[in-house]
């Protein structure tokens, strides 16, 4: 089966479908360190990565930011000394699209790249 | 008078003094777009910069991050499409040190550099 990180990101436009519970149940095991949170009623995916200092955190933010900008699906990146929190959701549909899960998996794969 | 951004950053170690009200009243007018907030009882300085897209926001985050790492006084940087929120405070003294105000002024000066 194709790994989550290798799946194609679909364009997420207004009216695109939210990820179904069945899709979520299938994808979450591939991103075990991510948490689904609800923020003002909007489902989001988040993971906090631990890095060894500020420079490492900033370097990771840059990698994630460049990946996201290439794909055109942009997270919130919270950079601090020794850690980066990444939050994905799809603003246009006010929730989680399959693309958010794919981006989470791709972000994980940047950690040791 | 030396501009705030050109003042020397003092090392902020445990036991260093919090900025006094007199110092705050003197420095705030030099950083008029910054807001003093209280987060869990800890005073912090924050400003949200508006940029034109994600790439510009990431580029600004990198500039601020590199400046901060050179000085050794690290903010929280929240990067999103079209904006970057910067938060400074001094963890070691759980509040605001003069260095936080100097760093805020230097961050402002990066905007059009």
Backbone of each chain as ProteinMPNN parsed JSONL, in Angstrom:
{"seq_chain_A": "XXXXXXXXXXXXXXXXXXXXXXXXXXXXXXXXXXXXXXXXXXXXXXXXXXXXXXXXXXXXXXXXXXXXXXXXXXXXXXXXXXXXXXXXXXXXXXXXXXXXXXXXXXXXXXXXX", "coords_chain_A": {"N_chain_A": [[0.855, -1.203, 0.0], [0.443, 2.273, -0.691], [2.438, 4.513, 1.126], [1.344, 6.963, 3.515], [2.729, 9.426, 3.382], [3.587, 9.389, 0.777], [1.424, 9.707, -0.8], [-0.572, 11.543, -3.178], [-1.131, 15.032, -2.759], [-4.287, 16.396, -2.628], [-5.898, 19.175, -4.17], [-7.234, 21.53, -1.981], [-10.174, 22.967, -1.876], [-12.859, 25.35, -1.38], [-15.743, 23.655, -0.314], [-14.663, 21.197, -0.673], [-14.42, 17.81, 0.527], [-14.531, 17.096, 4.047], [-12.216, 15.034, 5.86], [-13.301, 11.714, 6.267], [-14.556, 9.745, 9.066], [-13.773, 7.141, 8.709], [-11.599, 7.404, 6.97], [-9.928, 8.881, 8.651], [-9.467, 7.032, 10.731], [-8.011, 5.216, 9.349], [-5.745, 6.631, 8.571], [-4.522, 7.826, 10.853], [-2.907, 5.893, 12.353], [-0.561, 5.97, 10.886], [0.619, 8.301, 11.52], [1.549, 8.439, 14.317], [2.48, 10.16, 16.297], [1.109, 12.462, 16.151], [-1.54, 14.596, 17.173], [-5.041, 14.925, 17.353], [-6.755, 17.867, 17.652], [-9.259, 20.135, 18.97], [-10.068, 23.324, 18.115], [-11.668, 26.118, 18.871], [-13.926, 24.827, 17.873], [-12.975, 23.792, 15.515], [-11.447, 21.123, 13.931], [-8.065, 20.151, 14.174], [-4.711, 19.113, 13.299], [-1.888, 18.377, 15.256], [1.577, 18.439, 16.177], [4.333, 18.472, 18.375], [7.671, 18.941, 17.94], [10.768, 17.975, 19.332], [13.813, 19.607, 19.516], [17.414, 20.201, 19.531], [18.29, 22.81, 20.201], [17.899, 26.402, 19.701], [18.726, 27.08, 17.109], [18.553, 24.644, 15.756], [15.836, 24.221, 15.92], [14.889, 26.374, 14.404], [15.987, 25.697, 11.933], [14.518, 23.398, 11.371], [11.944, 24.458, 11.216], [12.27, 25.976, 8.89], [12.654, 23.954, 6.971], [10.156, 22.606, 7.093], [8.465, 24.707, 6.446], [9.296, 25.338, 3.84], [8.692, 22.974, 2.456], [5.9, 22.988, 2.796], [5.212, 25.307, 1.433], [5.952, 24.657, -1.143], [4.056, 22.71, -1.719], [1.8, 24.176, -1.326], [0.155, 24.173, 0.862], [-0.394, 25.338, 3.891], [0.961, 25.343, 7.151], [0.581, 26.301, 10.678], [3.414, 27.379, 12.34], [5.14, 27.089, 15.234], [7.85, 28.328, 16.651], [10.333, 27.799, 19.013], [12.941, 27.928, 21.549], [14.521, 24.949, 21.204], [12.222, 23.589, 20.39], [9.557, 22.874, 18.035], [6.294, 23.511, 17.213], [3.894, 22.156, 15.113], [1.028, 22.862, 13.252], [-1.64, 21.686, 11.432], [-4.432, 22.387, 9.38], [-7.377, 22.721, 7.321], [-8.192, 25.674, 6.184], [-10.089, 26.591, 4.352], [-12.146, 24.732, 4.418], [-12.617, 24.64, 7.022], [-11.659, 22.6, 8.751], [-10.422, 19.211, 8.843], [-8.791, 17.939, 6.025], [-7.967, 15.295, 3.766], [-5.469, 15.948, 2.778], [-4.212, 17.301, 4.917], [-3.427, 15.236, 6.604], [-1.654, 13.873, 4.978], [0.304, 15.844, 4.72], [1.147, 15.982, 7.369], [2.377, 13.489, 7.656], [4.424, 13.792, 5.782], [5.83, 15.849, 6.984], [6.803, 14.572, 9.265], [8.621, 12.925, 7.983], [10.628, 14.666, 7.353], [12.13, 15.043, 9.554], [14.468, 13.566, 10.071], [15.803, 14.002, 7.778]], "CA_chain_A": [[0.0, 0.0, 0.0], [1.213, 3.514, -0.711], [2.538, 5.168, 2.434], [0.618, 8.234, 3.582], [3.59, 10.529, 2.944], [3.815, 9.33, -0.669], [0.172, 9.957, -1.529], [-0.694, 12.867, -3.804], [-1.981, 15.99, -2.066], [-5.349, 16.93, -3.498], [-6.183, 20.586, -3.928], [-8.325, 21.683, -1.027], [-10.887, 24.211, -2.154], [-14.155, 25.447, -0.699], [-16.655, 22.593, -0.728], [-13.972, 19.902, -0.656], [-14.955, 17.053, 1.665], [-13.745, 16.837, 5.251], [-11.825, 13.629, 5.984], [-14.338, 10.938, 6.966], [-14.044, 9.008, 10.221], [-13.109, 5.93, 8.193], [-10.279, 7.844, 6.484], [-9.127, 9.271, 9.821], [-9.06, 5.794, 11.423], [-7.022, 4.54, 8.508], [-4.512, 7.429, 8.435], [-3.885, 8.19, 12.129], [-1.813, 5.003, 12.757], [0.68, 6.297, 10.164], [1.2, 9.506, 12.133], [1.202, 8.166, 15.719], [2.89, 11.224, 17.226], [0.236, 13.626, 15.95], [-2.74, 14.62, 17.999], [-6.135, 15.7, 16.767], [-7.287, 18.764, 18.673], [-10.349, 20.969, 18.505], [-9.738, 24.701, 18.459], [-12.852, 26.898, 18.476], [-14.824, 23.966, 17.102], [-12.339, 23.356, 14.257], [-10.48, 20.037, 14.128], [-6.727, 20.415, 13.636], [-3.68, 18.126, 13.632], [-0.703, 19.053, 15.779], [2.685, 17.686, 16.789], [5.456, 19.287, 18.831], [8.957, 18.266, 17.746], [11.833, 18.428, 20.234], [15.103, 19.785, 18.836], [18.41, 20.398, 20.6], [18.513, 24.217, 20.571], [17.079, 27.302, 18.877], [19.154, 27.004, 15.705], [17.987, 23.405, 15.189], [14.39, 24.446, 15.791], [14.684, 27.271, 13.261], [16.303, 24.932, 10.717], [13.391, 22.503, 11.107], [10.856, 25.335, 10.757], [12.533, 26.332, 7.49], [12.388, 22.756, 6.149], [8.707, 22.366, 7.046], [7.879, 25.84, 5.736], [9.59, 25.229, 2.404], [7.866, 21.861, 1.959], [4.501, 23.425, 2.769], [5.024, 26.311, 0.39], [6.025, 23.929, -2.424], [2.773, 22.02, -1.925], [0.726, 25.168, -1.277], [-0.743, 23.884, 1.991], [0.455, 26.0, 4.888], [0.667, 25.132, 8.576], [1.087, 27.252, 11.662], [4.682, 26.86, 12.871], [5.504, 27.812, 16.462], [9.268, 28.029, 16.86], [10.884, 28.241, 20.298], [14.209, 27.266, 21.873], [14.432, 23.499, 21.405], [11.021, 22.888, 19.913], [8.695, 23.44, 16.984], [4.954, 22.936, 17.134], [3.318, 22.279, 13.768], [-0.435, 22.68, 13.271], [-2.258, 21.675, 10.097], [-5.861, 22.2, 9.134], [-7.734, 23.332, 6.039], [-8.991, 26.854, 6.496], [-11.22, 26.734, 3.416], [-13.269, 23.862, 4.8], [-12.727, 24.741, 8.489], [-11.484, 21.298, 9.388], [-9.339, 18.369, 8.328], [-8.872, 17.344, 4.697], [-6.959, 14.224, 3.641], [-4.172, 16.601, 2.562], [-3.59, 17.618, 6.212], [-2.801, 14.011, 7.124], [-0.496, 13.616, 4.107], [1.328, 16.825, 5.092], [1.68, 15.574, 8.678], [3.302, 12.374, 7.401], [5.61, 14.327, 5.093], [6.58, 16.626, 7.973], [7.552, 13.574, 10.045], [9.738, 12.369, 7.212], [11.683, 15.687, 7.268], [12.826, 15.146, 10.841], [15.846, 13.064, 9.999], [16.3, 14.097, 6.39]], "C_chain_A": [[0.888, 1.25, 0.0], [1.255, 4.116, 0.685], [1.855, 6.535, 2.365], [1.457, 9.378, 3.001], [3.804, 10.557, 1.427], [2.538, 9.536, -1.478], [0.165, 11.368, -2.099], [-1.558, 13.776, -2.936], [-3.033, 16.488, -3.047], [-5.533, 18.403, -3.18], [-7.36, 20.663, -2.965], [-9.011, 23.023, -1.262], [-12.183, 24.225, -1.367], [-15.067, 24.336, -1.208], [-15.987, 21.235, -0.812], [-14.438, 19.138, 0.581], [-13.994, 17.01, 2.844], [-13.343, 15.361, 5.235], [-12.92, 12.888, 6.754], [-13.716, 10.207, 8.155], [-13.278, 7.772, 9.767], [-11.705, 6.288, 7.693], [-9.354, 8.193, 7.649], [-8.586, 8.019, 10.525], [-7.973, 5.064, 10.641], [-5.685, 5.292, 8.521], [-3.785, 7.674, 9.76], [-2.756, 7.228, 12.542], [-0.49, 5.286, 12.025], [1.345, 7.571, 10.698], [0.936, 9.457, 13.653], [1.576, 9.277, 16.695], [2.059, 12.49, 17.067], [-1.033, 13.46, 16.765], [-3.811, 15.404, 17.253], [-6.717, 16.567, 17.873], [-8.489, 19.52, 18.103], [-10.1, 22.382, 19.031], [-10.897, 25.567, 17.942], [-13.771, 26.084, 17.565], [-14.252, 23.451, 15.797], [-11.31, 22.27, 14.564], [-9.155, 20.383, 13.455], [-5.805, 19.262, 14.029], [-2.47, 18.869, 14.17], [0.327, 18.059, 16.312], [3.754, 18.693, 17.214], [6.732, 18.453, 18.716], [9.976, 18.847, 18.718], [13.146, 18.472, 19.458], [16.136, 20.174, 19.902], [18.678, 21.843, 20.995], [17.674, 25.114, 19.651], [17.435, 27.172, 17.394], [18.58, 25.761, 15.023], [16.482, 23.558, 14.973], [14.109, 25.318, 14.564], [14.951, 26.528, 11.947], [15.144, 23.998, 10.358], [12.181, 23.296, 10.607], [11.029, 25.678, 9.274], [12.212, 25.152, 6.573], [10.884, 22.535, 5.979], [8.029, 23.468, 6.229], [8.102, 25.738, 4.233], [8.796, 24.096, 1.761], [6.422, 22.334, 1.776], [4.254, 24.417, 1.634], [5.114, 25.675, -0.997], [4.674, 23.294, -2.751], [1.619, 23.023, -1.993], [-0.287, 24.879, -0.185], [0.019, 24.247, 3.257], [0.028, 25.764, 6.326], [0.892, 26.395, 9.392], [2.336, 26.602, 12.261], [5.075, 27.703, 14.076], [6.916, 27.386, 16.859], [9.728, 28.611, 18.189], [12.218, 27.546, 20.512], [13.929, 25.779, 22.069], [13.146, 22.835, 20.987], [10.258, 23.655, 18.839], [7.346, 22.73, 17.055], [4.396, 23.206, 15.742], [1.818, 22.006, 13.873], [-0.945, 22.731, 11.831], [-3.777, 21.623, 10.203], [-6.173, 22.924, 7.832], [-8.722, 24.458, 6.28], [-10.255, 26.92, 5.63], [-12.411, 25.857, 3.756], [-13.401, 23.778, 6.321], [-12.649, 23.369, 9.169], [-10.369, 20.524, 8.717], [-9.671, 17.726, 6.994], [-7.808, 16.246, 4.654], [-5.559, 14.818, 3.481], [-3.467, 16.953, 3.879], [-2.847, 16.408, 6.774], [-1.554, 13.669, 6.298], [0.64, 14.568, 4.487], [1.946, 16.495, 6.453], [2.717, 14.461, 8.49], [4.574, 12.869, 6.718], [6.486, 15.14, 6.057], [7.407, 15.681, 8.847], [8.794, 13.107, 9.28], [10.879, 13.375, 7.027], [12.609, 15.642, 8.479], [14.278, 14.684, 10.746], [16.422, 13.149, 8.593], [17.417, 15.129, 6.297]], "O_chain_A": [[1.952, 1.268, 0.62], [0.225, 4.218, 1.352], [1.797, 7.171, 1.313], [0.957, 10.193, 2.227], [4.153, 11.591, 0.857], [2.575, 9.539, -2.708], [0.814, 12.269, -1.568], [-2.597, 13.349, -2.432], [-2.716, 16.941, -4.147], [-5.343, 18.825, -2.039], [-8.354, 19.952, -3.117], [-8.491, 24.076, -0.894], [-12.56, 23.224, -0.759], [-15.148, 24.106, -2.414], [-16.663, 20.223, -1.002], [-14.812, 19.753, 1.58], [-12.781, 16.902, 2.66], [-14.05, 14.531, 4.663], [-13.407, 13.379, 7.772], [-12.495, 10.067, 8.237], [-12.265, 7.402, 10.361], [-10.743, 5.567, 7.957], [-8.17, 7.856, 7.647], [-7.406, 7.951, 10.871], [-7.126, 4.381, 11.218], [-4.621, 4.673, 8.486], [-2.555, 7.724, 9.784], [-1.731, 7.692, 13.041], [0.575, 4.885, 12.494], [2.491, 7.873, 10.363], [0.218, 10.292, 14.203], [1.043, 9.33, 17.803], [2.281, 13.476, 17.769], [-1.519, 12.354, 17.006], [-3.527, 16.413, 16.608], [-7.126, 16.056, 18.916], [-8.702, 19.535, 16.89], [-9.944, 22.597, 20.233], [-11.079, 25.724, 16.734], [-14.323, 26.61, 16.6], [-14.937, 22.757, 15.046], [-10.405, 22.482, 15.37], [-9.126, 20.846, 12.315], [-6.086, 18.526, 14.975], [-2.064, 19.884, 13.604], [-0.013, 16.993, 16.824], [4.039, 19.649, 16.492], [6.847, 17.39, 19.325], [10.042, 20.062, 18.908], [13.537, 17.492, 18.823], [15.772, 20.447, 21.046], [19.256, 22.075, 22.056], [16.831, 24.618, 18.904], [16.554, 27.156, 16.534], [18.171, 25.813, 13.863], [15.931, 23.088, 13.977], [13.201, 25.031, 13.784], [14.226, 26.709, 10.968], [14.825, 23.826, 9.181], [11.482, 22.864, 9.691], [10.068, 25.672, 8.506], [11.58, 25.322, 5.531], [10.4, 22.307, 4.87], [7.137, 23.199, 5.425], [7.198, 26.019, 3.446], [8.286, 24.243, 0.65], [5.808, 22.106, 0.733], [3.223, 24.371, 0.964], [4.427, 26.108, -1.923], [4.209, 23.332, -3.89], [0.596, 22.766, -2.627], [-1.446, 25.282, -0.281], [0.959, 23.555, 3.65], [-1.136, 25.962, 6.675], [1.334, 27.42, 8.873], [2.319, 25.431, 12.639], [5.316, 28.903, 13.944], [7.151, 26.272, 17.328], [9.525, 29.796, 18.452], [12.587, 26.664, 19.737], [13.196, 25.391, 22.979], [12.978, 21.635, 21.2], [10.306, 24.882, 18.75], [7.271, 21.505, 16.967], [4.422, 24.337, 15.257], [1.396, 21.038, 14.505], [-0.708, 23.699, 11.11], [-4.327, 20.893, 11.027], [-5.335, 23.654, 7.304], [-9.905, 24.24, 6.54], [-11.337, 27.259, 6.109], [-13.55, 26.19, 3.427], [-14.17, 22.977, 6.851], [-13.458, 23.034, 10.034], [-9.479, 21.106, 8.098], [-10.694, 17.058, 6.846], [-6.853, 16.277, 5.43], [-4.582, 14.264, 3.985], [-2.239, 16.904, 3.944], [-1.767, 16.546, 7.35], [-0.537, 13.234, 6.838], [1.797, 14.158, 4.567], [3.141, 16.708, 6.66], [3.792, 14.492, 9.087], [5.673, 12.418, 7.041], [7.713, 15.125, 5.963], [8.572, 15.957, 9.136], [9.867, 12.922, 9.855], [11.97, 13.001, 6.599], [13.733, 16.143, 8.433], [15.189, 15.325, 11.271], [17.391, 12.469, 8.257], [17.962, 15.352, 5.216]]}, "seq_chain_B": "XXXXXXXXXXXXXXXXXXXXXXXXXXXXXXXXXXXXXXXXXXXXXXXXXXXXXXXXXXXXXXXXXXXXXXXXXXXXXXXXXXXXXXXXXXXXXXXXXXXXXXXXXXXXXXXXX", "coords_chain_B": {"N_chain_B": [[20.313, 60.862, 21.998], [20.897, 57.411, 22.502], [19.365, 55.166, 20.296], [16.83, 52.745, 21.057], [17.132, 50.275, 19.709], [19.824, 50.271, 19.214], [21.084, 49.96, 21.569], [23.168, 48.132, 23.892], [22.642, 44.657, 24.387], [22.069, 43.296, 27.511], [23.359, 40.526, 29.322], [20.991, 38.18, 30.348], [20.47, 36.77, 33.246], [19.615, 34.397, 35.876], [18.154, 36.102, 38.573], [18.666, 38.569, 37.542], [17.541, 41.961, 37.121], [14.045, 42.706, 36.757], [12.578, 44.761, 34.202], [12.044, 48.081, 35.206], [9.129, 50.085, 36.061], [9.587, 52.678, 35.315], [11.614, 52.409, 33.402], [10.184, 50.92, 31.523], [8.189, 52.776, 30.768], [9.776, 54.579, 29.506], [10.846, 53.164, 27.378], [8.737, 51.954, 25.853], [7.498, 53.875, 24.041], [9.268, 53.789, 21.929], [8.768, 51.463, 20.676], [6.133, 51.323, 19.368], [4.294, 49.602, 18.18], [4.236, 47.328, 19.562], [2.839, 45.181, 22.05], [2.189, 44.875, 25.507], [1.644, 41.956, 27.167], [-0.017, 39.701, 29.46], [0.707, 36.505, 30.405], [-0.277, 33.734, 31.894], [0.391, 35.049, 34.254], [2.863, 36.045, 33.645], [4.667, 38.701, 32.339], [4.886, 39.671, 28.944], [6.217, 40.688, 25.744], [4.68, 41.406, 22.668], [4.249, 41.329, 19.114], [2.442, 41.315, 16.081], [3.325, 40.821, 12.842], [2.387, 41.771, 9.571], [2.635, 40.138, 6.55], [3.102, 39.51, 2.976], [2.558, 36.909, 2.028], [2.96, 33.324, 2.5], [5.639, 32.625, 2.039], [6.99, 35.054, 2.382], [6.442, 35.491, 5.057], [7.784, 33.33, 6.21], [10.391, 33.988, 5.475], [10.763, 36.29, 6.99], [10.554, 35.255, 9.567], [12.885, 33.716, 9.568], [14.856, 35.721, 9.438], [14.395, 37.082, 11.899], [14.791, 34.997, 13.665], [17.474, 34.35, 13.204], [18.781, 36.724, 13.976], [18.066, 36.723, 16.704], [19.303, 34.385, 17.569], [21.96, 35.015, 17.203], [22.29, 36.971, 19.155], [21.575, 35.525, 21.336], [19.185, 35.543, 22.672], [16.096, 34.399, 22.8], [13.053, 34.406, 20.995], [9.515, 33.466, 20.898], [8.246, 32.381, 17.869], [5.615, 32.683, 15.76], [4.582, 31.433, 12.891], [2.589, 31.969, 10.089], [0.44, 31.816, 7.161], [1.015, 34.789, 5.632], [1.519, 36.163, 8.015], [3.482, 36.873, 10.988], [3.829, 36.254, 14.328], [5.613, 37.595, 16.988], [7.039, 36.904, 20.085], [8.494, 38.084, 22.972], [10.135, 37.402, 26.031], [11.763, 37.068, 29.227], [12.762, 34.111, 30.203], [14.298, 33.203, 32.34], [13.946, 35.057, 34.352], [11.321, 35.181, 34.46], [9.737, 37.217, 33.271], [9.858, 40.588, 32.018], [12.851, 41.835, 30.793], [15.233, 44.479, 30.27], [16.565, 43.811, 27.943], [14.603, 42.466, 26.414], [13.048, 44.53, 25.379], [14.908, 45.874, 23.846], [15.422, 43.887, 21.966], [12.913, 43.76, 20.75], [12.823, 46.257, 19.482], [14.963, 45.928, 17.725], [13.952, 43.873, 16.155], [11.823, 45.137, 14.871], [13.358, 46.787, 13.251], [14.245, 45.042, 11.363], [12.278, 44.658, 9.579], [12.093, 46.107, 7.176], [14.549, 45.663, 6.181]], "CA_chain_B": [[20.153, 59.675, 22.832], [21.027, 56.162, 21.752], [18.082, 54.523, 20.015], [16.657, 51.473, 21.764], [17.673, 49.157, 18.921], [21.286, 50.331, 19.192], [21.637, 49.719, 22.907], [23.767, 46.806, 24.099], [21.833, 43.702, 25.141], [22.775, 42.769, 28.673], [23.067, 39.114, 29.573], [19.888, 38.049, 31.295], [20.656, 35.53, 34.003], [18.753, 34.313, 37.063], [18.442, 37.159, 39.53], [18.756, 39.863, 36.853], [16.343, 42.722, 37.486], [12.962, 42.962, 35.805], [12.517, 46.167, 33.789], [11.219, 48.862, 36.138], [8.048, 50.822, 35.394], [10.207, 53.869, 34.723], [12.281, 51.944, 32.168], [9.13, 50.533, 30.571], [7.564, 54.012, 30.272], [10.745, 55.249, 28.634], [11.138, 52.357, 26.18], [7.559, 51.599, 25.047], [7.243, 54.76, 22.892], [10.146, 53.453, 20.799], [8.233, 50.254, 20.02], [4.697, 51.601, 19.526], [3.425, 48.542, 17.654], [4.313, 46.166, 20.455], [1.859, 45.173, 23.126], [2.614, 44.116, 26.671], [0.552, 41.061, 27.56], [0.288, 38.87, 30.618], [0.401, 35.136, 30.042], [-0.058, 32.956, 33.128], [1.033, 35.9, 35.257], [4.194, 36.473, 33.189], [4.587, 39.783, 31.354], [5.594, 39.399, 27.695], [6.036, 41.664, 24.675], [4.314, 40.732, 21.423], [3.794, 42.074, 17.941], [2.151, 40.489, 14.914], [3.7, 41.487, 11.585], [1.641, 41.309, 8.407], [3.461, 39.943, 5.355], [2.173, 39.312, 1.855], [2.2, 35.508, 1.771], [3.656, 32.423, 3.422], [7.091, 32.693, 1.804], [7.465, 36.292, 3.031], [6.361, 35.272, 6.509], [8.89, 32.43, 6.569], [11.64, 34.746, 5.322], [10.877, 37.189, 8.145], [10.851, 34.371, 10.706], [14.31, 33.344, 9.497], [15.632, 36.914, 9.814], [14.25, 37.329, 13.34], [15.413, 33.862, 14.35], [18.943, 34.45, 13.11], [19.165, 37.828, 14.864], [17.903, 36.283, 18.097], [20.302, 33.372, 17.896], [23.248, 35.728, 17.306], [22.314, 37.664, 20.446], [21.373, 34.542, 22.394], [17.943, 35.852, 23.4], [15.228, 33.732, 21.822], [11.603, 34.63, 21.097], [8.605, 32.512, 20.263], [7.899, 32.89, 16.537], [4.457, 31.948, 15.244], [4.577, 31.715, 11.455], [1.396, 31.517, 9.377], [0.293, 32.466, 5.865], [0.819, 36.238, 5.683], [1.831, 36.858, 9.268], [4.396, 36.304, 11.982], [3.73, 36.832, 15.668], [6.859, 37.48, 17.741], [6.83, 37.089, 21.527], [9.729, 38.101, 23.767], [10.174, 37.587, 27.478], [12.983, 36.457, 29.76], [12.331, 32.928, 30.953], [15.067, 33.044, 33.586], [13.433, 35.942, 35.412], [9.856, 35.09, 34.372], [9.136, 38.521, 32.999], [10.514, 41.42, 31.009], [14.165, 42.426, 31.057], [15.497, 45.532, 29.286], [16.947, 43.146, 26.694], [13.407, 42.146, 25.618], [12.636, 45.76, 24.691], [15.933, 46.12, 22.82], [15.194, 42.9, 20.9], [11.69, 44.169, 20.036], [13.206, 47.365, 18.596], [15.797, 45.386, 16.638], [13.072, 43.094, 15.28], [11.165, 46.151, 14.026], [14.283, 47.335, 12.25], [14.475, 44.015, 10.332], [11.109, 44.554, 8.705], [12.357, 46.603, 5.826], [15.987, 45.552, 5.877]], "C_chain_B": [[20.264, 58.416, 21.966], [19.638, 55.563, 21.524], [18.039, 53.161, 20.698], [17.329, 50.321, 21.021], [19.198, 49.125, 18.922], [21.919, 50.125, 20.564], [22.194, 48.303, 23.001], [22.779, 45.907, 24.839], [22.658, 43.214, 26.317], [22.421, 41.296, 28.824], [21.953, 39.043, 30.605], [20.027, 36.717, 32.019], [19.688, 35.528, 35.184], [19.132, 35.426, 38.024], [18.621, 38.528, 38.878], [17.471, 40.637, 37.145], [15.308, 42.775, 36.37], [13.044, 44.426, 35.4], [11.608, 46.915, 34.77], [10.121, 49.598, 35.348], [8.609, 52.054, 34.693], [10.904, 53.51, 33.403], [11.247, 51.604, 31.09], [8.517, 51.787, 29.938], [8.492, 54.74, 29.299], [10.909, 54.488, 27.316], [9.928, 52.103, 25.279], [7.306, 52.548, 23.871], [8.146, 54.476, 21.688], [9.691, 52.193, 20.062], [6.701, 50.316, 20.074], [3.771, 50.492, 19.016], [3.457, 47.273, 18.501], [3.325, 46.335, 21.604], [2.44, 44.392, 24.302], [1.438, 43.264, 27.106], [0.949, 40.314, 28.827], [-0.204, 37.46, 30.303], [0.741, 34.277, 31.261], [0.715, 33.768, 34.167], [2.418, 36.403, 34.864], [4.037, 37.559, 32.12], [5.448, 39.435, 30.14], [5.339, 40.539, 26.728], [5.667, 40.916, 23.407], [3.931, 41.712, 20.329], [3.514, 41.075, 16.822], [2.437, 41.313, 13.662], [2.873, 40.896, 10.45], [2.585, 41.244, 7.21], [2.542, 39.546, 4.193], [1.814, 37.867, 1.533], [3.002, 34.61, 2.729], [5.168, 32.539, 3.279], [7.697, 33.934, 2.47], [7.461, 36.15, 4.55], [7.526, 34.393, 6.961], [10.231, 33.161, 6.49], [11.844, 35.682, 6.518], [11.198, 36.39, 9.415], [12.338, 34.016, 10.731], [15.179, 34.527, 9.937], [15.604, 37.134, 11.324], [14.962, 36.225, 14.121], [16.933, 33.962, 14.336], [19.485, 35.585, 13.979], [19.152, 37.366, 16.321], [18.988, 35.283, 18.49], [21.695, 33.994, 18.01], [23.39, 36.367, 18.695], [22.219, 36.664, 21.61], [20.16, 34.853, 23.255], [16.786, 35.487, 22.472], [13.739, 33.987, 22.034], [10.814, 33.362, 20.769], [8.191, 33.152, 18.95], [6.758, 32.041, 15.993], [4.263, 32.361, 13.781], [3.32, 31.134, 10.82], [1.377, 32.195, 8.021], [0.071, 33.969, 6.106], [1.053, 36.909, 7.02], [2.793, 36.092, 10.175], [4.149, 37.017, 13.308], [5.04, 36.558, 16.41], [6.546, 37.756, 19.211], [8.186, 37.039, 22.228], [9.405, 38.166, 25.252], [11.421, 36.856, 27.97], [12.603, 35.332, 30.705], [13.016, 32.865, 32.324], [14.577, 33.942, 34.715], [11.904, 36.047, 35.346], [9.192, 36.453, 34.19], [9.961, 39.278, 31.986], [11.798, 42.06, 31.528], [14.362, 43.523, 30.011], [15.851, 44.93, 27.919], [15.739, 42.802, 25.81], [12.954, 43.35, 24.798], [13.628, 46.087, 23.57], [15.709, 45.157, 21.639], [13.936, 43.237, 20.087], [12.031, 45.276, 19.035], [14.058, 46.859, 17.43], [14.968, 44.571, 15.65], [12.325, 44.04, 14.343], [12.091, 46.61, 12.909], [14.608, 46.312, 11.158], [13.408, 44.051, 9.246], [11.397, 45.022, 7.285], [13.832, 46.514, 5.448], [16.224, 44.542, 4.768]], "O_chain_B": [[19.777, 58.381, 20.836], [18.836, 55.467, 22.453], [19.066, 52.512, 20.892], [18.011, 49.494, 21.627], [19.8, 48.083, 18.662], [23.142, 50.119, 20.699], [21.757, 47.398, 22.29], [22.149, 46.338, 25.805], [23.797, 42.774, 26.154], [21.313, 40.876, 28.49], [21.971, 39.757, 31.608], [19.73, 35.662, 31.458], [19.026, 36.529, 35.458], [20.316, 35.663, 38.261], [18.717, 39.538, 39.575], [16.426, 40.033, 37.389], [15.65, 42.877, 35.192], [13.529, 45.252, 36.173], [10.531, 46.432, 35.118], [10.19, 49.709, 34.124], [8.156, 52.424, 33.609], [10.788, 54.234, 32.414], [11.406, 51.947, 29.919], [8.347, 51.853, 28.72], [8.038, 55.429, 28.386], [11.089, 55.099, 26.262], [10.078, 52.043, 24.058], [6.933, 52.083, 22.794], [7.833, 54.871, 20.565], [10.166, 51.896, 18.966], [6.054, 49.494, 20.723], [2.596, 50.451, 19.379], [2.795, 46.283, 18.193], [3.023, 47.44, 22.056], [3.103, 43.372, 24.113], [0.357, 43.785, 27.382], [2.118, 40.303, 29.212], [-1.373, 37.251, 29.979], [1.911, 34.118, 31.61], [1.58, 33.242, 34.867], [3.075, 37.098, 35.639], [3.352, 37.354, 31.118], [6.58, 38.97, 30.276], [4.362, 41.274, 26.87], [6.277, 39.893, 23.097], [3.367, 42.776, 20.586], [4.257, 40.111, 16.639], [1.851, 42.376, 13.46], [2.681, 39.683, 10.372], [3.264, 42.225, 6.907], [1.357, 39.281, 4.393], [0.839, 37.631, 0.819], [3.643, 35.102, 3.658], [5.893, 32.549, 4.274], [8.782, 33.869, 3.049], [8.364, 36.631, 5.234], [8.174, 34.676, 7.969], [11.099, 32.972, 7.342], [12.965, 35.844, 7.0], [12.018, 36.81, 10.231], [12.967, 34.018, 11.789], [16.121, 34.358, 10.712], [16.642, 37.345, 11.952], [15.645, 36.488, 15.11], [17.592, 33.69, 15.339], [20.514, 35.436, 14.636], [20.103, 37.593, 17.069], [19.52, 35.329, 19.599], [22.512, 33.551, 18.817], [24.45, 36.315, 19.318], [22.711, 36.918, 22.709], [20.108, 34.477, 24.426], [16.529, 36.174, 21.484], [13.228, 33.802, 23.138], [11.383, 32.33, 20.412], [7.827, 34.328, 18.914], [6.909, 30.837, 15.788], [3.841, 33.478, 13.481], [3.02, 29.952, 10.989], [2.209, 33.062, 7.752], [-0.927, 34.37, 6.705], [0.811, 38.108, 7.155], [2.897, 34.866, 10.133], [4.249, 38.241, 13.391], [5.513, 35.422, 16.45], [5.866, 38.73, 19.535], [8.93, 36.069, 22.09], [8.509, 38.897, 25.673], [12.054, 36.116, 27.217], [12.183, 35.558, 31.84], [12.394, 32.519, 33.329], [14.766, 33.632, 35.891], [11.278, 36.849, 36.039], [8.22, 36.788, 34.867], [10.68, 38.68, 31.186], [11.812, 42.731, 32.56], [13.714, 43.493, 28.965], [15.483, 45.472, 26.876], [15.844, 42.845, 24.584], [12.526, 43.202, 23.653], [13.235, 46.521, 22.486], [15.793, 45.551, 20.476], [13.903, 43.022, 18.876], [11.589, 45.242, 17.887], [13.896, 47.303, 16.293], [15.245, 44.574, 14.451], [12.21, 43.766, 13.148], [11.666, 46.798, 11.769], [15.188, 46.672, 10.133], [13.606, 43.544, 8.142], [10.98, 44.389, 6.315], [14.301, 47.188, 4.53], [17.368, 44.313, 4.376]]}, "name": "protein", "num_of_chains": 2, "seq": "XXXXXXXXXXXXXXXXXXXXXXXXXXXXXXXXXXXXXXXXXXXXXXXXXXXXXXXXXXXXXXXXXXXXXXXXXXXXXXXXXXXXXXXXXXXXXXXXXXXXXXXXXXXXXXXXXXXXXXXXXXXXXXXXXXXXXXXXXXXXXXXXXXXXXXXXXXXXXXXXXXXXXXXXXXXXXXXXXXXXXXXXXXXXXXXXXXXXXXXXXXXXXXXXXXXXXXXXXXXXXXXXXX"}
